[in-house]
Amino acid sequence: MQKLKPSYNISWYGQERHLDRQIERCPFCQSHQIIKRGRRHAKHESIQLYLCKDCGKTFTPKILGGKQYPLKAIFDGLSYYNLGHSKADSVKLIAAKHGYRVSKNTLTNWIKELEPLCRYSRLRPKIYRHCHPQELIQTTVLNHQQVYHFRYHPEKFKMLVVKEPFKLLRYEGLLRYFESVSEDYPHHYFRTNRRSSQTKAVFDFGQMQVLRKENHATQLAGLILQAVTDNRQRHESIQQFMLVNDSVTVAMETPIYLTPEDLNHFQEKLKFRIPFKIDRVLTGHIDLLQLNNGLVHILDYKPKANKEKPYAQLLIYALALSRLTGLRLMDFKCAWFDENDYFEFFPLHLIHKLPRY
């Protein structure tokens, strides 16, 4: 009998058994005056307790509380199920990885409890019928100075645009670009050229509005970071979890490049006001891509997002993706976020002053 294997390896939490993620403020009063206050020993894990000096309340980093099993096992169970495995197979995979004998009813309860945040559940029944778990996520390993795992979800992509045929036509270039990364792709650009995050520019913010808000990205980041014990795993943990369990995330670690000729096209032919020039190819990897409300959302996870202003980096992502896919700049929205804050803007407003009527 062939041993059951997951559709692809889920390894997004680090290796430590204890949940020791550092937190910065009290969830009750938002104070930063917090100290460690011993540990709580559950059946399968040990959890750090914190005391707030201002409000006097004791708390843990967990959003989901009162669970017999560690969050790592719960999140893996949900992910196995949303990758297309049956509930019976999912509990077997949990047992193989974590050593816990979880019942199908317990897994069902986890799925129902997380459903308000993990909205892929509304797409899963249609995708599950005709797609094998091994085929659901397409992965390409990229050796671009360091190793990146570009992944995209073609079935989710098609499901998000299939109801409106004109959108499928519009986004066809983006899907073709995803497919090209594993085929004929100029990987040599990424070995010698400058990264987009290193670009500096001074922008005119007269016609631009940056919105600060909380949305599903911040909530999902807060959820999954409860189980991350190694800060080096934060990016990949959030990316993989959202790609598998979120209803609008279609790709992670998407490679892009912008040539001097591309930038010249925007400046000279399209007459956009872009406050920088380049003399060599700029490269980068987009943390997350989403299809939401008729727009392509370019998302970048930034720890302590409220202290970051990655306008140039996100603008370059939008410019490059526009040239590589044939989409217009007005089809993009850029954002950066962490578990507390989410900031978004339209790249078109950053480089082009809208006419005043």
C-alpha positions, 0 to 999 in steps of 0.5 A, spaced: 500 500 500 502 506 498 504 511 503 499 517 503 503 524 502 501 531 502 500 535 496 506 539 497 510 540 503 507 545 509 513 547 513 512 554 515 513 554 523 520 553 525 522 547 529 521 549 536 516 545 540 514 551 544 510 557 542 515 563 544 513 568 538 514 575 541 509 580 542 509 588 543 503 590 546 497 588 550 491 586 546 486 589 551 489 596 552 494 596 547 499 598 552 507 597 550 508 596 558 508 588 558 512 583 561 513 575 561 509 572 566 511 564 566 508 559 562 502 555 561 503 547 560 497 544 556 497 537 554 501 538 547 505 544 548 507 550 553 505 557 552 508 563 554 504 568 558 504 575 559 502 581 564 500 588 562 503 593 567 498 598 565 491 594 565 494 588 570 491 583 565 494 576 563 494 574 556 497 569 551 499 570 544 494 566 541 487 568 538 484 561 538 484 559 545 482 553 549 485 548 544 487 541 546 492 541 540 497 545 538 495 551 533 501 548 528 496 541 527 490 545 527 493 550 521 496 544 517 489 540 518 485 546 515 491 547 509 491 539 508 483 539 507 483 546 503 489 543 498 484 538 496 485 532 501 479 529 504 478 529 511 480 522 512 486 523 509 487 530 512 487 527 519 492 521 517 497 527 514 496 530 521 498 524 525 504 522 520 507 529 521 505 531 528 503 524 531 496 526 534 490 522 532 485 527 531 478 525 529 474 527 523 469 531 527 475 535 530 477 537 524 470 539 522 470 543 528 476 547 526 474 548 519 468 551 521 471 555 526 476 558 522 471 559 516 469 566 517 477 568 516 479 562 511 474 564 505 477 559 501 471 554 503 466 558 498 471 556 492 473 549 495 467 545 493 467 547 485 475 546 485 475 539 489 471 536 484 476 536 478 482 537 481 487 532 484 491 535 490 498 534 487 496 539 481 492 544 485 499 549 487 504 550 481 511 551 484 517 553 481 524 553 485 528 560 483 535 560 484 535 568 484 542 569 489 537 566 494 532 560 493 525 563 492 519 558 491 514 561 486 507 558 487 501 560 484 494 557 484 491 556 477 484 553 479 483 559 484 485 564 479 480 561 474 474 561 479 475 568 480 474 570 473 470 565 470 463 568 472 465 574 467 468 572 461 471 579 459 475 579 466 478 572 464 480 575 457 483 581 461 487 577 466 489 572 461 496 575 460 497 575 468 496 567 467 500 566 461 506 570 465 505 565 471 506 559 466 512 562 463 516 563 469 517 555 469 519 555 462 523 560 458 524 566 463 530 570 464 533 568 470 540 571 469 537 578 470 536 576 478 543 574 479 547 580 477 542 586 477 539 591 483 533 589 487 527 594 486 527 595 494 534 599 494 531 604 489 530 611 492 525 616 489 522 623 492 514 623 490 509 628 489 503 626 494 499 632 492 494 627 488 495 621 492 491 618 498 494 612 502 488 608 506 490 605 513 485 600 515 484 593 517 482 587 513 483 580 511 490 580 510 492 583 517 487 578 520 490 572 517 497 574 519 495 575 526 492 568 526 498 564 522 503 568 526 501 565 533 504 559 530 510 561 528 516 560 532 522 563 528 522 570 525 525 568 519 519 564 517 514 569 518 514 571 510 513 564 508 508 562 513 503 568 511 504 567 504 503 559 504 497 560 509 494 565 505 495 562 498 492 555 500 486 558 505 484 565 502 479 566 497 483 571 493 490 570 494 493 567 487 500 567 487 506 568 492 514 570 491 512 572 484 518 574 480 518 581 476 524 585 472 523 592 469 528 594 464 531 601 462 527 601 456 520 599 460 521 605 464 522 609 458 516 607 455 512 609 461 516 616 461 516 618 454 510 614 450 505 614 456 508 621 459 507 618 466 511 623 471 516 618 474 521 621 479 527 616 478 531 613 472 535 606 471 541 604 467 540 597 469 535 592 470 531 592 476 528 585 479 524 583 485 519 578 488 512 580 490 510 577 496 503 576 494 498 577 489 491 577 489 485 578 485 479 582 488 474 587 486 476 587 479 483 589 481 490 586 481 492 587 489 500 587 490 501 586 497 508 586 501 508 583 508 513 588 512 514 587 520 512 594 523 508 596 517 507 603 520 514 605 520 515 603 513 514 607 506 515 602 500 512 607 495 518 606 490 518 598 491 511 597 490 511 602 484 516 598 481 512 592 482 506 595 478 510 598 473 514 591 471 507 587 472 504 592 467 509 591 462 510 583 463 502 582 463 499 587 458 495 590 464 494 597 465 496 601 471 489 602 473 488 595 474 493 595 480 493 597 487 499 596 492 499 595 499 503 593 505 501 590 511 503 586 518 498 583 523 496 590 526 496 595 520 494 595 512 496 601 508 494 601 500 494 606 495 493 606 487 500 606 483 497 611 478 495 616 483 503 616 485 506 618 478 500 621 475 496 627 477 489 627 475 486 632 472 481 637 476 474 638 474 
